[in-house]
Amino acid sequence: MSAFTSTITDQDARRAFSTLLNEERLRIFGYIRTLVPHNSDAEDVYQHVCLTLWNKFSEFDQERDFFSWACGIAFFTVCNFRRSVQRDRHFFSQELIESMSVERIQHLNNHNIRLEHLRDCFDKLKTLDQELLISATYEKQSIKDFAVKAGKTVQTLYNRLSTLRRELAECVMRKLKSEEPS
């Protein structure tokens, strides 16, 4: 194999790794954060996981799910971290870590499904309700400014926001329950 071919392969591997890690970084960190009680420790563990993922990326089967593979590595990294700080009584038992690990992976795997349901539920709202949610949640527009624009009182909009958020949550839960096997 020539040096040029090796370089292309290395570049392709770096690009593939970067893409996969970038797509899943928040879910991987969320998984770690569930198992490690302190945020600063979770960040340290996440850095170790990223290094391990990179070092073992040549072993990764591209046909498999990157997130599941990464969580497997993260799980063992968390276990090693726990062993290194075992004297600290504020850490969870191994059994609890394993149980939380399984539950968190299932929860994170359903994340995209919940987002899809949320989009569907959001799309069914009236335009003014959609605008209110977008303004309050994403654009960080003050409710007072939106109230003036909409010709409503501030309290009315706070009440409406509360109702809309509850309705969206209930809509998503209904959709999830309808997908459960009977």
Rosetta blueprint (number, residue, H / E / L):
1 M L
2 S L
3 A H
4 F H
5 T H
6 S H
7 T H
8 I H
9 T H
10 D H
11 Q H
12 D H
13 A H
14 R H
15 R H
16 A H
17 F H
18 S H
19 T H
20 L H
21 L H
22 N H
23 E H
24 E H
25 R H
26 L H
27 R H
28 I H
29 F H
30 G H
31 Y H
32 I H
33 R H
34 T H
35 L H
36 V L
37 P L
38 H L
39 N H
40 S H
41 D H
42 A H
43 E H
44 D H
45 V H
46 Y H
47 Q H
48 H H
49 V H
50 C H
51 L H
52 T H
53 L H
54 W H
55 N H
56 K H
57 F H
58 S H
59 E H
60 F L
61 D L
62 Q L
63 E L
64 R L
65 D L
66 F H
67 F H
68 S H
69 W H
70 A H
71 C H
72 G H
73 I H
74 A H
75 F H
76 F H
77 T H
78 V H
79 C H
80 N H
81 F H
82 R H
83 R H
84 S H
85 V L
86 Q L
87 R L
88 D L
89 R L
90 H L
91 F L
92 F L
93 S L
94 Q H
95 E H
96 L H
97 I H
98 E H
99 S H
100 M H
101 S H
102 V H
103 E H
104 R H
105 I H
106 Q H
107 H H
108 L H
109 N H
110 N L
111 H H
112 N H
113 I H
114 R H
115 L H
116 E H
117 H H
118 L H
119 R H
120 D H
121 C H
122 F H
123 D H
124 K L
125 L L
126 K L
127 T H
128 L H
129 D H
130 Q H
131 E H
132 L H
133 L H
134 I H
135 S H
136 A H
137 T H
138 Y L
139 E L
140 K L
141 Q L
142 S L
143 I H
144 K H
145 D H
146 F H
147 A H
148 V H
149 K H
150 A H
151 G L
152 K L
153 T L
154 V H
155 Q H
156 T H
157 L H
158 Y H
159 N H
160 R H
161 L H
162 S H
163 T H
164 L H
165 R H
166 R H
167 E H
168 L H
169 A H
170 E H
171 C H
172 V H
173 M H
174 R H
175 K H
176 L H
177 K H
178 S H
179 E H
180 E L
181 P L
182 S L
